[in-house]
Amino acid sequence: MRIAVISDIHANLYALEAVFAEIERDPPDEIWCLGDTVGYGPRPNECCALVQERSSLVLVGNHDLVALGSADVTVEDFNPEAAAASIWTSSELSPGSREFLSSLAPQAEREGAALFHGSPSDPVWDYVITDLAAEEAFALTQASLILVGHSHVPTALALADDVVQGGVASTGFEADLGPGRWLLNPGSVGQPRDGDARAAYLRLDLGLRQASFERVAYSVDRTQAEIRERGLPDALADRLALGV
């Protein structure tokens, strides 16, 4: 089975459309989304509709939950810019978007892979950005392939002889997953944080046990303009051009 994995769209419609257009040039069997469809960006409802239409499996993320008013996540958990965007997003969500996001869980299993928005230790909040966190993730699930989002950084980590190897995955990096255990993060569609402003996603071939990290350019300036037009914090627009 061939899969395209996306994550952390954050209501960036132009980035999402660019990624889906690129995915369709070589269509996979399924598209999996690891959460945070909304938050930060200016087009929450359009992104919810597109993700719901195109994806076979979708997780809920912390920004999705706070926009829904979940008791488990509040704006007090966020920095001021993220909190302001979450309050705005909550006011803008359509009934259809709320119903869609409310139906989602922060973790799932599919085709032998374990999927989490955050990590196995806390599917909503925890980041896998250190070797120690990766070791814990591998210990908490027996899946040979773990997929996580949340950090906005493309990552490829392998467990070999009980030692975690790997790190940030560069554009075009291809991993031969072989018989070993891997933890992969596709990076962010809508707000990359690895110094590359292009939208990120991951392609998987579960039959061949191969993975490739992809990037797609999109109209950053259009998303920036819409963020400002809606009165969202300027910092959320500025960071998109820097990939931080």
Secondary structure, 3 states (H helix, E strand, C coil): CEEEEECCCCCCHHHHHHHHHHHCCCCCCEEEECCCCCCCCCCHHHHHHHHHHHCCEECCCHHHHHHHCCCCCCHHHCCHHHHHHHHHHHHHCCHHHHHHHHCCCCEEEECCEEEECCCCCCCCCCCCCCHHHHHHHHHHCCCCEEEECCCCCCEEEEEECCEEEEEECCCCCEEECCCCEEEEECCCCCCCCCCCCCEEEEEEECCCCEEEEEEECCCHHHHHHHHHHCCCCHHHHHHHHHCC
